[in-house]
């Protein structure tokens, strides 16, 4: 049962990060400029269809930004954190593959 719970936690976090603007909105609400949100909004006036992930990948390319904008990479690290929280590294491969496949299926058919 814990494995299913972990898979869904991973998918919730991936959904919030990749499919919503929640991160950008909370950073704006908290008035933190460490994530280049103001620059992103200025750039979005010129290119209205760009997402925050595409913007940071293009304009602020680094290992860290590529890591944050890559679904398999982000899934890997989210699963590491979830496994640490639940003390379940034995099931890491099952959780990772299941989470990633479920996210891709949900993205294709639901989001």
C-alpha positions in Angstrom: 0.0 0.0 0.0 2.9 2.4 0.7 4.2 1.9 -2.8 1.0 3.0 -4.3 0.9 6.0 -2.0 4.5 6.9 -3.0 3.7 6.6 -6.7 0.8 9.0 -6.3 2.9 11.5 -4.3 5.5 11.5 -7.0 2.8 12.1 -9.6 1.2 14.9 -7.7 4.5 16.7 -7.5 5.3 16.1 -11.2 1.8 17.3 -12.1 2.2 20.5 -10.0 5.6 21.2 -11.4 5.1 20.4 -15.1 1.4 20.9 -15.7 0.5 24.0 -13.7 1.8 27.5 -13.1 1.6 27.0 -9.3 5.4 27.4 -8.8 5.5 30.7 -10.7 2.4 32.0 -8.9 3.7 31.2 -5.4 7.1 32.7 -6.2 5.3 35.9 -7.3 3.1 35.8 -4.2 6.1 35.4 -1.9 8.0 38.1 -3.9 11.1 36.0 -4.3 13.2 37.0 -7.4 15.7 34.2 -7.1 14.0 32.2 -9.8 14.0 34.9 -12.6 10.2 35.2 -12.6 10.2 39.0 -13.4 12.5 38.3 -16.4 10.2 35.4 -17.4 7.1 37.6 -17.4 8.9 40.3 -19.4 10.0 37.7 -22.0 6.5 36.3 -22.0 5.2 39.6 -23.3 7.3 39.1 -26.4 6.7 35.3 -26.7 3.3 34.6 -25.0 3.2 30.9 -25.6 6.4 30.1 -23.8 6.3 28.2 -20.5 8.5 28.9 -17.5 10.3 25.6 -18.1 11.1 26.4 -21.7 12.2 29.9 -20.7 14.7 28.8 -18.0 16.0 26.0 -20.3 16.6 28.6 -23.1 17.8 31.7 -21.2 19.4 30.3 -18.1 20.9 27.0 -19.4 22.9 25.1 -16.8 23.0 21.6 -15.4 20.5 22.5 -12.6 17.9 24.0 -15.0 18.2 21.1 -17.4 17.7 18.8 -14.4 14.6 20.7 -13.3 13.0 20.8 -16.8 13.6 17.2 -17.7 10.7 14.9 -16.7 12.7 11.7 -16.2 15.4 13.6 -14.2 12.9 15.3 -12.0 11.0 12.1 -11.5 14.3 10.4 -10.4 15.0 13.0 -7.7 11.4 13.3 -6.5 11.4 9.5 -6.1 14.7 9.6 -4.2 13.1 12.2 -1.8 9.9 10.2 -1.4 11.8 7.0 -0.8 13.8 8.7 1.9 10.7 10.0 3.5 9.0 6.5 3.4 12.2 4.5 4.1 11.7 2.4 1.0 14.8 2.4 -1.2 14.3 -1.3 -1.7 11.3 -0.5 -4.0 13.0 2.4 -5.7 13.0 0.9 -9.3 9.3 -0.1 -9.0 8.3 3.3 -7.7 10.4 5.1 -10.3 9.1 3.2 -13.4 5.5 3.1 -12.2 5.5 6.8 -11.4 7.0 7.7 -14.7 4.7 5.5 -16.7 1.7 6.7 -14.8 2.7 10.3 -15.3 3.1 9.8 -19.1 -0.3 8.0 -19.3 -2.0 10.7 -17.3 -0.4 13.4 -19.3 -1.5 11.8 -22.6 -5.1 11.0 -21.6 -6.0 13.3 -18.7 -3.9 16.5 -18.5 
